[in-house]
Amino acid sequence: MTTTITITGAGGQIGYALLFRIAAGDLLGPDEKVRLRLLEIPQGLGAAEGAALELQDGAFGLLEDVEVTDAAATGFDGCDLALLVGARPRGPGMERGDLLAANGGIFGPQGRAIAENAAPGVRVTVVGNPANTNALIAAASAEGVPAERFSALTRLDENRARAQLAQTLGMPVDTVRRVPIWGNHSASQFPDISHATVAGLPASEALAKIVGDVPTWLEQTFIPRVAKRGAEIIQVRGSSSVASAASATIDHVRDWALGTDDWTSAAVVSHGEYGVPEGLISSFPVRSIDGEWHVVEGLEIDDWARTRIDASVAELVEERDAVRALGLL
Ligand code: NAI
């Protein structure tokens, strides 16, 4: 079988890190061929065309075809999986309203082009920031495509949280599970360890033995470290997180397409779960079954976690209201 995958912003940094892993079979496994459509704006076409030449030189057995275009109708033609990476970054002096409006000008038309051209079962992952609200705009513009087919990336935040927890506990990262991200992919996000397990046992008990006062460690060390990890990478590396963002994108899309054996995190459309207003695209603990995200329901949320979740969701409500006021919804 062959899956058609559209990557917007394919000439950018995350695109460059993503393409070769997809072509190598990291996304859909060693038996699924892929057809790539790289959608760029005219200024980005050269970089995308260069990446296409390098993909050819990679001699990937799974890669059936690569097409580079700046026409959305061609880019999304027959697409099964859309990875919306290209977005307008915040420029100097740009207000939040300007940023939302500029991205509305990208994600609205892309949502329409997906509805008109993509395969009937298309699944859309939004990476470009502000990811949750860009996904909301794209979903609202994609008439006839259920909102459940859109999700935004918070897996990088979850991977960062699991890695920090594993490092603190001195345990391999794959023994740490169930660390969901709630809310917005922004500094207000809430990485939640209250249900986390390490090697199958409650992480908070193991953590108390190491850090002592767990609530203080969460407030002062863990949550700020996870939420500000992007800034830390920029400071140390001199450039933003690219390979880890691409890797998290692979994790997210692979789990969506192939299923999960435990919880993960994704920003998905709310049906009112945990009091999150219906229609918002908010991060939740989720499972993926038969190509559908399902919010993990029935978790106990204490008052402290409730306050954190509410604060991040309030930010999403503000963003939604701002794009509504701009006529983008
Ligand atoms: P980049 O600036 O290197 O690349 C962006 C590319 O998108 C450029 O090649 C540009 O020409 C293209 N582009 C802009 N508008 C477009 C449009 N309308 N259609 C198609 N392509 C378009 O940026 P980078 O580092 O690749 O990051 C991409 C996005 O991912 C940014 O918005 C960044 O903030 C976001 N990001 C999200 C993360 C998450 O966890 N959700 C993590 C890291 C980055």
Residues whose N, C-alpha, C, O or C-beta is under 5 A from the ligand:
A	BS01	NAI	T8 G9 G11 G12 Q13 I14 G15 L39 E40 I41 G44 V85 G86 A87 I106 V127 G128 N129 A131 L153 L156 H185 S241 A245
